[in-house]
Amino acid sequence: SPETGYGYLELGEALPVAGSFRARRFIEKPPLADATRYAADSRYVWNSGMFCFTAAAVLSAFERHAADLLDAVRAVWEPLRGHLKETMLEIDPALFESVPNVSFDVAVMEKASEVAVVRAEFDWSDVGSWQAISDLVTRDAEGNRGQGERVAIATRDTYVYAQDRVVATVGVDGLFIVDTPDAVLVAHRDQLQRVKDVVGELKARGNEAYRVHRTVMRPWGAFTVLQEGPGFKIKRIEVKPGAALSLQAHKHRSEHWVVVQGEARVTNGERVYAIRVNESTFIPVGNRHRLENPGVEPLLLIEVQCGEYVGEDDIVRFDDRYGRQTTA
């Protein structure tokens, strides 16, 4: 069927292996008129994005067609080499942001000459849009679909994703409603491809919601932003047994920690001490500090940050066991 959210491949000459062809060209997300024509023409197939190649072959292709991209990725990887025994590694955000924003297809595959395509006869979806996700869910008698707790009154052909709370609809038709802890999306089904425009608008406004989730995984555990406003941020922090945050400092904020589960080992300036359940400590602006979990159960604490700036990039690392970039 015509699909404007997928890439297509135009098949070239047949190859000796049954069902395989030389790739003539890659086509990125065509307009509906072109997609309709491709769907009716056996020379065109969906690009499923499943690739088979040796490491040597793909590295050689990168060197020929996208050397700048390869160099940038190698720069991201290099600081992690000495930490490969860790169960989780964290890429340095500044290094990753220097990597060109380009897809593998565009950077390499569209330029490579030795590309073969195998026609596959099976059901497939890239699950790359909310429309594709909704197609995996059974409709009710009114054409509504969804996940989570929802109430639909006089509602037709609407998809609702309700993660943590009840979502109710009354008198709507053809909508996609996605409710998550990070954000709420309400879109007409015919405009779903414009979700990327929302990301662009958030970037233009300097709103971190386009790249930072409320819950963020780290090599040492995770944190969830519970609330934030001008001059403050409140987090729930979970540290895995035996794990430790980096030895760090902040230029613009102080921190208050209250332990609600487990026992913390705290480095605060020149002092190293323990705090237990229902105990707290204060980290002044600029103090070198570290949080560790020496126990066998997860460490949970509530952190209150106060200061003129509470962004995640206000951090100076002095020592880190997970290969993240340090400044001293």
N, C-alpha and C positions, 0 to 999 in steps of 0.2 A: 504494500500500500504506500501511497505518497507520504513522505515524512521529511519535514524541513529541518528537524532537529538532528538528523544524522548526516555523516559524511558518506559519499558514494565513491565507487571505483568504476572506471570505464575499462572493460576488458580488452586486451589486445589479442595478439596471435595465440593460438592454442600451443601448449607445451606438451612434451612426450608423456608426462604423467597425467593419467585420466583426471579430468575435472579441473585442471590447472591451466592458467593463462598468464601471459606477460601483462603487467599493469601498464596501461596506456596513459592514464592520468588519474589524479586524486581530485575530488570535487568536495569542497567544504560547504555543508549546510545550505543547499540551494533554495531559491524561492519556490513557492508552491507550483507554479506552472512548469518549472524544470523538473521538480521532484515527480510530478504526475507523468511527465514524459519518460523519465528514467524508470519508473515503476512498470511501465508498459513495454520496455525495451530490454531484451535478455542480455544485451551487452553491458548493462549496468547492474551493480550489486551494492548492497550496504557495506560500508567499511566497519567491521565489527571491532577493529582495534586489537585483534589478537595476532601477535607476531611471533614468528619462530626464526631464530638466528643464533649463531655462535657469538660469544662475547667478543672474540677477535674480529668478526665480521662487522658488528655494529660499532665497535670502537674505531675501526678503520673508516667506516662511513661518516662517523662524527668528525674525524680528523679531516676528511675531504670536504664535507659540506657545512659543518657547524663547529669549526675549531674554537671560536670564541665561547660558545656554549659549553663545550667540553672543558675548556680551561677554567671557566667559572664554577662548574660542578666539581672539578678536582680541587679547587681552592676551598670549597665547602667541606669536602671529605677529608682533606689533609689533617686538620686538627683532631679528628676522631680516631686516627689510626692507633694511637696508644691506649685506647679505651674499649677495644673490641670485646673484652670479656664481660662488660656490663650488659645487663639484660635490656637496657633501653638507653639510647643515645639521643641527645638533643642537638639539632643543627643550629648553628649560630644565626640568628635572624638577620643581622646586618650582611653577613656573607651570602645568605640565601636570597636576599632582596637584590643582590648584584647579579644574580643569574637572569639572563634574558627571558622575558615572558613570551615563550613561543612553544607551540605543541611539537611533539616528536614527529608527527606527520609532516608539518610545514618545514621544520628545521632540517629533516633528514630524508624521510621517505619520498616526498614529492620530488626531490632532487636526485635520488639514487636511480641508477639505470638497471641494476640487476634485481628487480622486484617481481616476484611471482605471486599470483592470487589463486587461491583454491576456493572454488564455489562450494558452499556448504548448505545442505538442505536440512535445516532444523529450525525450530522456533528460537528466536533470539530477541533480546531487548538490551540496550545499553544502560537502562535504568538511569538515564542521565537527565531526566526532567521530572517535574511533578506529574505531568501527563503520563509518562512511562510508569511511574510508581503507581498511579491510580489504576492503570490498566491491569495491575497484578491483583487487584482487590475486587471481589464480587459485588455487583450492583444490587440494590434493592429494587422494589417494584417501581419506585419513582426515579430510578437512574442514579440514586445517590450512593456514594462510596466513601469509605473513610476508615480511620483507625483511632482508637481511644474512645473516651466517653463523650458522646455528642447527642444533641436533640435536634431533630429536623421537623419544622412545622411549615407546611405549604412550601416545601423546598424541592426543587427538581435538578437533576443532572449536576449535582454539587459534590465536591470532594472536600472532606474535613479531616485534618490530621490534628488530633488533640493529645498533647503529650502529658501534661500534668494537671489539667483542669477541664471542666465541662465547657464545651463550645456549643452554643445554641444558634440556629439559623431560623429565620422567619421570613417567608415570602421572597426568597431569592432563587435565582436560576443561573446555572452555568458558571458558578464560582469555584475557585480553589482557595481554601482557607487553611493556613498552616500555622499552628500555635506552638511555639517552643519557648524555653526559658530565655533564649537570646532575643527573639523578635517574633512579630506576627506578620504574616504575608496574607493579603487579600487581593486576588487577581481574577480577572475574567479568563475563562479557559482559552480564549482566542489570543490572549496577550502574554502567555506564559514565557515565551522566548525573550520577553523584555525584562525578566528578573535581573539579568546582568546590568540593566540600566540603573537598577536600585543600588547595586554595588558601586557603580561609578559615581552616583550621587552621594553616597556615604563617604567615599574617598574624597570627593570634592569638599565636603563639609568638615573633613578631619575627624569623622566619627569612627572609632576603632571597631564598631560592631561588625564591619565587613570582614575583619580578619581575626578578632579575638572573641572566643566563646566565653559564656559565663563560667563554664567549667573547663579548665585548661589542664591537660596532662603534662607532667614533668617527669624526668628520670627518677626523681626521689618520691613521687606520689602525684598529688593533684591539688588544685585550689579552685574554689567556687566563689565568684563575686556575689555577695548577698545584697549589697546596696552600695551606691556611690553617689556623690554629689559634689558641689564646689568645696574643695579643701579636704575631702575625706573619702575613704573607701573601706568597706568592711568585707573581710574574706573568711571563708571556712577553709582551713588548711589541713590536709591529711598527708602524713609522712610515713612511708613504708618502714617496717622493722629493719633496723640496721642502716637506714638511709640517712643522708645529710644534705642540706642545702649548701650552696657555695658560701665561702667566707666572703662577705660583701659589705657594701656601704651604700647609702643613698644621700644625694646632695640636697634634696628638697623635701624630704618627709621624715617624720618619726614614726615609730610603730609601738603598739601595745599588744602584748600576747596574753591570752588567757587559755590555759589548758583545760579541756573538757573530757579527754580520755588519754590514758597512757602517761608517760613521763618524758619530759624533754630535757636534753642537755643543751645549754645555752652558752655560747661564747658572746660576750658583750664587752667590747673594748679589751681590757686586760684580764677580765674576770671570766671564769668558767664555772657554771653552777647548774643545779637541777631545779626544775619547777614541775609540780605535780598537779593533779586534778584540783580545780578551784583555786589555783595559785596563778599569779600573773607577773609579768616583767615589762619594763619600758626600755625601748631602744631609741636613744636620742639621734637627732639628725647628724649624719656624718660618722657615727660610730661603726667600726668594723664589727660585724656580728655573724653568727652562724647558728642555725637550728638543726639539731640532730635527734634521731630516735634511737636510743640505745636498747630499747626493749624488744619484746617478741610479739607485741600486738601493735596495730596501727596507732599512731599518735595523732590526735585531733585537737586543734586549737582554733580559737577565733582571733583574728588579727584586725586591729583598727589602725588604719594609716591616717595621719593628719599632716597636712602641709600645703604649700602653694601649688605643688604639682604631684600627682599620684599616678602617673603613667608607668607602664611596665618597663619602659626603657630607662627609667631613672635607677640605674644599677651599675655599680663598679665592682667587678669580681676580682678577688685577690688569689683565690684557690678554688678549684673545682674538680671533683673526682669523675665527672661525666664528659670531659672533653670540651666543655663550653669555653668560649674565649675569655681569657682573663686580661686584666690591664696592668697587673703588677706582679 
